[in-house]
Amino acid sequence: MLLIQQVVNGLMLGSVYVTVAVAFTLTIGILNFLNFTIPTLFMLAAMMGWSFAAWGLPFGLTEPLAWPLALALGVAVAIAASLVVERFTFRYLRTKHGDSTEHAIPLVSSLGFLLVLENLVRIGYGSDAQRFPGPSADLTLSVGGLFFRIPQVISLVVVALIVLGLAWMMKSSRIGRGLRAIAENPDAAGILGVDTRRVVPVVFMLTGLLCGLAGSLFAVNYGEVSPQMGEDIGSKAIAGMVLGGLGSLWGAVAGGIVIGLIEMLTIHFFGADTVQATVWGALLLTLMIRPQGLFGHNAIGKGKL
């Protein structure tokens, strides 16, 4: 029964990795670069949600806010920060160089944003972990001897709905067709009338939304936030994305779930100290056997979303 409980816990933890892995997949599948600010957006939403719930809006504008409203504002901050990243890592380079996807500068500048934002949060709130003032009631549900945290179950459902919505949008909506056209060939998409200046920011808005939701759900589920919380989540989400297959939304889902299961089963059998070795060892083994990942394509790069 304990082993089954760990499998359940792995599925719940995997839902957090899935959301962040999908955010990574959107940027690498459409814009062909690895957006290093994604773990920071995850952290930023949770930390700002905690700040609004503990202190209220800046400059004493309000009393401490209810935690749902505080987290909603935290998600809004993550979206706004993601759009700032788009403005200075992608749009500026497209204006200056013509095609920012062909330069390594967006990747490096996104890494710069990661360091700046994370250190600003450390300067403002310190490096210590903070207790998130979430729901005070016992939200644990027992079914057949297995224990489920209701926020974690809600997280899993929300993640499934988000991925289904994204999959529908990419296939059926006008914005989705524009995004897939940019992924295939940005220059040809522009010739065919796709306004990249309007469509590309949608990717960053979705990235901020996904990371913000993941950070908020993590804060409610685990009750703790810190300026370092994005680092481990981000690395595990990258592992899930690569394991599932670069450029595949459903691959990111499968990879995130698998990484969550591997982590919890490793803790169960071998202890927490071996998690990193097991997760990355499983990833390396998968890449040696199937380099494109579980659901990926033979070629990595544009046009694979």
BATI-361356 format. One record per residue: x, y, z of N, C-alpha, C in turn; residue in three letters. Coordinates in steps of 0.2 Angstrom, whole numbers, padded with zeros to 4 digits, always signed. Layout:
XYZXYZXYZALA...
END
This chain:
+0004-0006+0000+0000+0000+0000+0004+0006+0000MET+0010+0006+0004+0014+0012+0004+0017+0013-0003LEU+0019+0008-0007+0022+0009-0014+0016+0012-0018LEU+0010+0010-0018+0005+0013-0022+0004+0020-0020ILE+0004+0022-0013+0004+0029-0011+0010+0033-0014GLN+0016+0030-0015+0021+0034-0018+0020+0035-0025GLN+0017+0030-0029+0015+0031-0036+0010+0037-0036VAL+0005+0037-0032+0000+0043-0032+0004+0049-0031VAL+0008+0049-0026+0012+0056-0024+0016+0058-0031ASN+0019+0053-0034+0023+0054-0040+0018+0057-0046GLY+0012+0055-0046+0008+0058-0051+0006+0065-0050LEU+0005+0066-0043+0004+0073-0041+0010+0078-0042MET+0015+0075-0040+0021+0079-0041+0023+0080-0049LEU+0022+0075-0052+0023+0076-0060+0018+0081-0063GLY+0012+0082-0060+0008+0087-0063+0011+0094-0063SER+0015+0096-0058+0019+0102-0058+0024+0102-0063VAL+0028+0097-0064+0033+0096-0069+0030+0097-0076TYR+0024+0094-0077+0021+0094-0083+0020+0101-0085VAL+0017+0105-0081+0015+0112-0083+0021+0116-0085THR+0027+0115-0081+0033+0119-0083+0036+0116-0089VAL+0036+0110-0090+0039+0106-0096+0035+0109-0102ALA+0028+0110-0102+0024+0112-0107+0026+0119-0109VAL+0028+0123-0104+0030+0130-0105+0037+0130-0109ALA+0042+0126-0107+0048+0125-0111+0047+0123-0118PHE+0042+0118-0119+0041+0115-0125+0038+0120-0130THR+0034+0125-0128+0031+0130-0132+0036+0135-0135LEU+0041+0137-0130+0046+0141-0133+0051+0138-0137THR+0053+0132-0136+0058+0128-0140+0055+0125-0146ILE+0049+0124-0146+0045+0121-0152+0043+0126-0157GLY+0042+0132-0154+0040+0138-0159+0045+0142-0160ILE+0049+0145-0155+0054+0150-0156+0061+0147-0157LEU+0062+0140-0155+0068+0137-0156+0074+0140-0152ASN+0072+0142-0145+0077+0143-0140+0074+0141-0134PHE+0079+0140-0129+0078+0137-0122+0077+0144-0118LEU+0071+0145-0116+0070+0151-0112+0071+0149-0104ASN+0077+0152-0102+0079+0151-0095+0076+0154-0090PHE+0071+0159-0092+0068+0163-0087+0062+0159-0084THR+0060+0153-0087+0054+0149-0085+0054+0147-0078ILE+0060+0145-0075+0060+0143-0068+0059+0149-0064PRO+0061+0155-0066+0061+0161-0062+0054+0163-0062THR+0050+0163-0068+0043+0165-0068+0039+0160-0063LEU+0041+0154-0063+0037+0149-0058+0038+0152-0051PHE+0045+0154-0049+0046+0156-0043+0043+0163-0041MET+0043+0167-0046+0041+0174-0045+0033+0174-0044LEU+0029+0170-0047+0022+0170-0046+0021+0167-0039ALA+0024+0162-0036+0023+0160-0029+0026+0165-0024ALA+0032+0168-0025+0034+0173-0020+0030+0179-0020MET+0028+0181-0026+0024+0187-0026+0017+0186-0023MET+0014+0180-0024+0008+0178-0021+0009+0178-0013GLY+0014+0175-0011+0016+0175-0004+0016+0182-0001TRP+0020+0186-0005+0020+0193-0002+0014+0197-0002SER+0009+0196-0007+0003+0199-0007-0001+0196-0001PHE-0001+0190+0000-0005+0187+0006-0002+0189+0012ALA+0004+0190+0013+0007+0191+0020+0007+0199+0021ALA+0008+0203+0016+0009+0210+0017+0004+0214+0014TRP+0001+0212+0008-0003+0216+0004+0001+0219-0001GLY-0003+0224-0005+0001+0227-0011+0006+0232-0008LEU+0011+0233-0013+0017+0237-0011+0014+0244-0008PRO+0019+0247-0004+0018+0254-0002+0012+0255+0002PHE+0010+0249+0006+0004+0250+0010-0003+0251+0007GLY-0003+0250+0001-0010+0251-0003-0016+0247+0000LEU-0014+0241+0002-0020+0237+0005-0017+0233+0011THR-0022+0230+0015-0020+0225+0020-0018+0219+0016GLU-0016+0214+0020-0014+0207+0017-0020+0204+0013PRO-0019+0202+0007-0025+0199+0003-0026+0192+0005LEU-0032+0190+0003-0034+0183+0003-0030+0179-0001ALA-0028+0173+0001-0023+0169-0003-0025+0168-0011TRP-0031+0167-0012-0033+0166-0019-0032+0172-0023PRO-0034+0178-0021-0033+0184-0024-0025+0185-0025LEU-0021+0184-0019-0014+0185-0019-0011+0181-0025ALA-0013+0175-0025-0010+0170-0031-0012+0173-0038LEU-0018+0175-0038-0020+0177-0045-0016+0183-0047ALA-0014+0188-0042-0010+0194-0044-0003+0191-0045LEU-0001+0186-0042+0006+0183-0043+0006+0180-0050GLY+0001+0177-0053+0001+0175-0059+0002+0180-0064VAL-0002+0186-0063-0002+0192-0067+0005+0195-0067ALA+0009+0195-0062+0016+0197-0061+0020+0193-0066VAL+0019+0186-0066+0023+0182-0070+0022+0183-0077ALA+0016+0184-0079+0014+0186-0086+0017+0192-0088ILE+0017+0197-0084+0020+0204-0086+0027+0203-0086ALA+0031+0199-0082+0038+0198-0082+0040+0194-0089ALA+0036+0190-0091+0037+0186-0097+0037+0190-0103SER+0032+0195-0103+0031+0200-0108+0037+0204-0109LEU+0040+0206-0103+0046+0210-0103+0052+0207-0106VAL+0052+0200-0104+0058+0196-0107+0057+0196-0115VAL+0051+0195-0117+0049+0195-0124+0052+0201-0128GLU+0050+0207-0124+0052+0213-0127+0060+0214-0128ARG+0064+0211-0123+0071+0213-0123+0075+0207-0125PHE+0072+0201-0126+0076+0195-0128+0074+0193-0135THR+0068+0195-0138+0066+0193-0144+0064+0198-0149PHE+0060+0203-0147+0058+0208-0151+0064+0213-0153ARG+0068+0215-0148+0073+0219-0149+0078+0216-0154TYR+0080+0210-0154+0084+0206-0158+0081+0205-0165LEU+0075+0204-0166+0072+0204-0172+0072+0210-0176ARG+0071+0216-0172+0072+0222-0175+0079+0224-0177THR+0084+0222-0173+0091+0224-0175+0094+0219-0180LYS+0092+0212-0179+0096+0207-0183+0092+0204-0189HIS+0085+0205-0188+0081+0202-0193+0078+0196-0191GLY+0082+0191-0188+0079+0185-0186+0082+0183-0179ASP+0079+0184-0174+0082+0183-0167+0083+0175-0166SER+0079+0171-0170+0079+0164-0168+0086+0161-0171THR+0090+0165-0175+0096+0162-0177+0102+0164-0173GLU+0101+0168-0167+0106+0170-0163+0106+0167-0156HIS+0112+0166-0153+0112+0163-0146+0110+0169-0141ALA+0110+0175-0143+0109+0180-0138+0102+0180-0135ILE+0097+0178-0138+0090+0177-0134+0091+0172-0128PRO+0095+0167-0129+0096+0162-0124+0100+0165-0118LEU+0106+0168-0120+0110+0171-0115+0106+0177-0111VAL+0102+0181-0115+0099+0186-0112+0093+0184-0107SER+0090+0178-0109+0085+0175-0104+0089+0173-0098SER+0095+0170-0099+0098+0168-0093+0100+0174-0088LEU+0101+0180-0091+0103+0186-0088+0096+0188-0084GLY+0091+0188-0087+0084+0189-0084+0083+0185-0078PHE+0085+0178-0079+0084+0173-0073+0088+0176-0067LEU+0094+0177-0068+0099+0179-0063+0096+0186-0059LEU+0094+0191-0064+0092+0197-0061+0086+0197-0057VAL+0081+0193-0060+0075+0193-0056+0075+0189-0049LEU+0079+0183-0050+0080+0179-0044+0084+0183-0038GLU+0089+0187-0040+0092+0191-0035+0088+0197-0033ASN+0084+0200-0037+0080+0205-0034+0075+0202-0029LEU+0072+0196-0030+0068+0193-0025+0072+0192-0019VAL+0078+0189-0019+0082+0188-0013+0084+0194-0010ARG+0085+0200-0013+0086+0206-0010+0080+0209-0006ILE+0074+0208-0009+0068+0210-0007+0066+0206-0001GLY+0066+0199-0001+0063+0195+0004+0068+0190+0007TYR+0074+0191+0006+0079+0186+0009+0079+0179+0005GLY+0084+0175+0008+0084+0169+0005+0081+0163+0008SER+0078+0164+0014+0075+0159+0018+0068+0157+0015ASP+0066+0151+0016+0060+0148+0014+0054+0151+0018ALA+0048+0153+0015+0043+0156+0018+0037+0151+0018GLN+0033+0152+0024+0027+0148+0024+0021+0151+0021ARG+0018+0148+0016+0013+0151+0012+0006+0150+0016PHE+0003+0156+0017-0003+0156+0021-0009+0153+0017PRO-0009+0147+0015-0015+0144+0011-0020+0142+0015GLY-0024+0137+0012-0030+0135+0016-0028+0132+0023PRO-0032+0133+0028-0030+0131+0035-0034+0124+0036SER-0039+0123+0032-0043+0116+0034-0038+0110+0031ALA-0040+0104+0034-0037+0098+0032-0040+0096+0026ASP-0036+0097+0020-0039+0095+0013-0036+0088+0011LEU-0035+0084+0015-0033+0077+0014-0039+0072+0013THR-0039+0069+0008-0045+0064+0006-0042+0057+0006LEU-0046+0053+0010-0044+0046+0011-0048+0041+0006SER-0045+0038+0002-0049+0033-0003-0046+0026-0003VAL-0049+0021+0000-0047+0015+0000-0040+0014+0003GLY-0039+0018+0008-0032+0018+0012-0027+0022+0009GLY-0028+0025+0003-0024+0030+0000-0026+0037+0001LEU-0021+0041+0002-0022+0048+0004-0021+0053-0002PHE-0025+0057-0003-0025+0062-0009-0026+0069-0006PHE-0021+0073-0007-0022+0080-0006-0027+0083-0011ARG-0032+0086-0009-0037+0089-0013-0034+0094-0018ILE-0030+0099-0015-0026+0104-0020-0022+0100-0025PRO-0019+0095-0024-0015+0091-0028-0020+0088-0034GLN-0025+0085-0032-0030+0082-0037-0033+0088-0041VAL-0034+0094-0038-0037+0099-0042-0031+0101-0047ILE-0025+0101-0045-0019+0103-0049-0019+0098-0055SER-0020+0092-0054-0019+0087-0059-0025+0088-0064LEU-0031+0090-0062-0036+0091-0067-0035+0097-0071VAL-0033+0103-0067-0031+0109-0070-0026+0108-0076VAL-0021+0104-0074-0015+0103-0079-0018+0100-0085VAL-0022+0094-0084-0025+0091-0090-0029+0095-0094ALA-0033+0100-0091-0037+0104-0095-0033+0109-0099LEU-0028+0112-0096-0023+0116-0099-0020+0113-0105ILE-0018+0107-0104-0014+0104-0110-0019+0103-0116VAL-0025+0100-0114-0030+0099-0119-0032+0106-0122LEU-0033+0111-0119-0034+0118-0122-0029+0120-0126GLY-0023+0119-0124-0017+0121-0129-0017+0117-0135LEU-0018+0110-0134-0018+0106-0140-0024+0108-0145ALA-0029+0110-0142-0035+0112-0147-0033+0119-0150TRP-0030+0123-0146-0028+0130-0149-0023+0129-0154MET-0018+0125-0153-0013+0124-0158-0016+0121-0165MET-0021+0117-0165-0023+0114-0171-0029+0118-0174LYS-0033+0121-0170-0040+0123-0172-0041+0131-0173SER-0037+0135-0169-0038+0142-0168-0033+0146-0173SER-0035+0152-0175-0031+0156-0179-0024+0157-0176ARG-0024+0159-0170-0018+0160-0166-0013+0154-0167ILE-0016+0148-0165-0013+0142-0166-0010+0140-0172GLY-0013+0142-0178-0011+0141-0184-0005+0145-0186ARG-0006+0152-0183+0000+0156-0184+0006+0154-0180GLY+0005+0151-0174+0011+0149-0170+0014+0143-0174LEU+0010+0139-0177+0013+0133-0180+0017+0135-0187ARG+0014+0140-0190+0017+0143-0196+0024+0146-0194ALA+0025+0150-0188+0031+0153-0186+0036+0147-0184ILE+0033+0142-0181+0038+0136-0179+0041+0133-0186ALA+0037+0133-0191+0039+0129-0197+0044+0134-0201GLU+0042+0140-0202+0047+0145-0205+0045+0152-0204ASN+0049+0155-0199+0047+0162-0198+0046+0167-0204PRO+0051+0166-0208+0051+0171-0214+0045+0169-0219ASP+0044+0163-0220+0038+0161-0224+0031+0163-0221ALA+0031+0163-0214+0025+0165-0211+0024+0172-0212ALA+0029+0176-0211+0028+0183-0212+0026+0185-0219GLY+0028+0181-0224+0026+0182-0231+0019+0180-0232ILE+0017+0175-0229+0010+0173-0229+0005+0177-0225LEU+0007+0182-0222+0003+0187-0218+0002+0186-0211GLY+0006+0182-0208+0006+0181-0201+0010+0186-0197VAL+0007+0190-0193+0010+0196-0190+0014+0193-0184ASP+0020+0192-0184+0024+0189-0179+0025+0194-0173THR+0024+0201-0174+0024+0205-0169+0018+0204-0164ARG+0013+0202-0166+0007+0200-0162+0007+0193-0160ARG+0009+0189-0164+0008+0181-0162+0014+0179-0157VAL+0020+0181-0158+0025+0179-0154+0024+0181-0147VAL+0022+0187-0145+0020+0188-0138+0015+0183-0135PRO+0011+0180-0139+0006+0175-0136+0010+0170-0133VAL+0016+0168-0136+0020+0162-0133+0022+0164-0126VAL+0024+0170-0126+0027+0172-0119+0021+0173-0114PHE+0016+0175-0116+0010+0176-0112+0008+0169-0109MET+0008+0164-0114+0006+0157-0112+0011+0155-0107LEU+0018+0156-0108+0023+0154-0104+0022+0157-0097THR+0021+0163-0097+0020+0166-0090+0014+0163-0086GLY+0008+0162-0090+0002+0159-0087+0004+0152-0085LEU+0007+0148-0089+0008+0141-0086+0013+0141-0080LEU+0018+0145-0080+0023+0145-0075+0019+0148-0069CYS+0015+0153-0070+0012+0156-0064+0007+0151-0061GLY+0003+0148-0065-0001+0143-0062+0002+0137-0058LEU+0008+0135-0061+0012+0130-0058+0015+0132-0052ALA+0017+0138-0051+0020+0141-0045+0015+0142-0040GLY+0009+0144-0042+0003+0145-0037+0001+0138-0034SER+0000+0133-0039-0002+0127-0037+0003+0123-0032LEU+0009+0124-0033+0015+0122-0029+0014+0125-0022PHE+0013+0132-0022+0013+0135-0016+0007+0132-0011ALA+0001+0131-0014-0005+0129-0011-0003+0121-0009VAL-0001+0117-0013+0000+0110-0012+0005+0109-0006ASN+0011+0113-0007+0017+0111-0002+0018+0116+0003TYR+0014+0122+0003+0014+0127+0008+0020+0130+0010GLY+0025+0131+0005+0031+0134+0006+0034+0137+0000GLU+0037+0143+0000+0040+0146-0006+0047+0149-0004VAL+0051+0149-0009+0057+0152-0008+0060+0155-0015SER+0065+0159-0014+0068+0162-0021+0072+0156-0025PRO+0073+0151-0021+0077+0145-0025+0072+0140-0027GLN+0066+0141-0026+0061+0135-0028+0061+0133-0035MET+0062+0138-0040+0062+0137-0047+0068+0132-0050GLY+0073+0132-0046+0079+0129-0049+0078+0122-0050GLU+0076+0118-0044+0075+0111-0045+0069+0109-0049ASP+0064+0113-0049+0058+0112-0053+0060+0113-0060ILE+0064+0118-0062+0066+0119-0069+0070+0114-0072GLY+0075+0111-0068+0079+0106-0070+0075+0100-0072SER+0071+0098-0067+0067+0092-0068+0062+0093-0074LYS+0059+0099-0075+0055+0100-0081+0058+0099-0087ALA+0065+0102-0087+0069+0101-0093+0070+0094-0095ILE+0071+0090-0089+0072+0083-0090+0066+0079-0093ALA+0060+0081-0090+0054+0079-0093+0053+0080-0100GLY+0054+0087-0102+0053+0089-0109+0057+0085-0114MET+0064+0084-0112+0068+0080-0116+0067+0073-0116VAL+0065+0070-0111+0063+0063-0111+0057+0062-0115LEU+0052+0066-0114+0046+0065-0118+0047+0067-0126GLY+0051+0071-0127+0053+0073-0134+0052+0080-0136GLY+0057+0083-0138+0057+0090-0139+0052+0092-0144LEU+0048+0097-0143+0043+0100-0147+0036+0096-0147GLY+0035+0091-0143+0029+0088-0142+0026+0090-0136SER+0019+0092-0136+0016+0094-0130+0014+0088-0126LEU+0012+0083-0129+0010+0077-0126+0016+0073-0123TRP+0022+0074-0127+0028+0071-0124+0030+0075-0118GLY+0029+0081-0117+0030+0085-0111+0026+0082-0105ALA+0020+0081-0107+0015+0078-0102+0018+0071-0099VAL+0019+0067-0104+0022+0060-0102+0028+0061-0098ALA+0033+0065-0101+0040+0066-0098+0039+0068-0091GLY+0035+0073-0090+0034+0076-0083+0031+0071-0078GLY+0026+0067-0080+0023+0062-0076+0029+0057-0074ILE+0032+0055-0079+0038+0050-0078+0043+0052-0073VAL+0045+0058-0074+0050+0061-0069+0047+0061-0062ILE+0041+0063-0061+0038+0063-0055+0038+0056-0052GLY+0036+0051-0056+0036+0045-0053+0043+0042-0051LEU+0048+0043-0056+0054+0041-0054+0057+0044-0048ILE+0055+0051-0047+0058+0054-0041+0055+0051-0034GLU+0048+0050-0034+0045+0047-0028+0047+0040-0027MET+0048+0036-0032+0050+0029-0031+0057+0029-0029LEU+0061+0033-0032+0068+0033-0029+0069+0035-0022THR+0065+0040-0020+0064+0041-0013+0062+0035-0009ILE+0057+0032-0011+0054+0026-0008+0060+0020-0007HIS+0063+0019-0012+0068+0013-0012+0075+0015-0010PHE+0077+0021-0012+0084+0022-0011+0086+0028-0007PHE+0081+0033-0005+0082+0039-0001+0082+0045-0006GLY+0081+0051-0003+0081+0057-0007+0088+0059-0009ALA+0093+0056-0007+0100+0059-0009+0102+0056-0016ASP+0098+0051-0018+0099+0048-0025+0095+0050-0030THR+0090+0055-0029+0085+0057-0034+0089+0060-0040VAL+0093+0065-0039+0096+0068-0045+0100+0063-0050GLN+0104+0058-0047+0107+0053-0051+0102+0048-0054ALA+0097+0047-0051+0092+0042-0054+0088+0046-0060THR+0086+0052-0059+0082+0056-0064+0086+0057-0070VAL+0092+0059-0069+0097+0061-0075+0100+0055-0078TRP+0101+0049-0074+0103+0043-0077+0097+0040-0081GLY+0091+0040-0079+0086+0038-0083+0085+0042-0090ALA+0086+0049-0089+0086+0053-0095+0091+0051-0100LEU+0097+0050-0097+0103+0048-0102+0102+0041-0105LEU+0099+0037-0101+0098+0030-0104+0093+0030-0109LEU+0087+0035-0108+0082+0035-0113+0085+0038-0120THR+0089+0043-0119+0092+0047-0125+0097+0042-0129LEU+0100+0037-0125+0105+0033-0129+0101+0028-0133MET+0095+0026-0130+0091+0021-0133+0086+0024-0139ILE+0084+0030-0137+0079+0034-0142+0081+0041-0141ARG+0085+0044-0145+0088+0050-0144+0082+0056-0145PRO+0077+0054-0149+0072+0059-0150+0067+0059-0144GLN+0068+0055-0139+0063+0055-0134+0057+0050-0135GLY+0052+0050-0130+0047+0045-0131+0042+0047-0137LEU+0040+0054-0137+0036+0056-0142+0039+0061-0147PHE+0045+0062-0147+0048+0067-0151+0049+0065-0159GLY+0052+0069-0162+0053+0068-0169+0061+0067-0171HIS+0062+0064-0176+0069+0062-0178+0073+0069-0179ASN+0070+0074-0181+0074+0080-0181+0072+0085-0176ALA+0076+0088-0173+0075+0093-0168+0076+0100-0170ILE+0071+0105-0169+0071+0111-0171+0065+0114-0173GLY+0065+0119-0178+0058+0122-0180+0054+0117-0183LYS+0047+0119-0183+0042+0115-0187+0041+0108-0184GLY+0042+0107-0177+0041+0101-0174+0035+0101-0169LYS+0032+0107-0168+0027+0107-0163+0020+0104-0165LEU
END
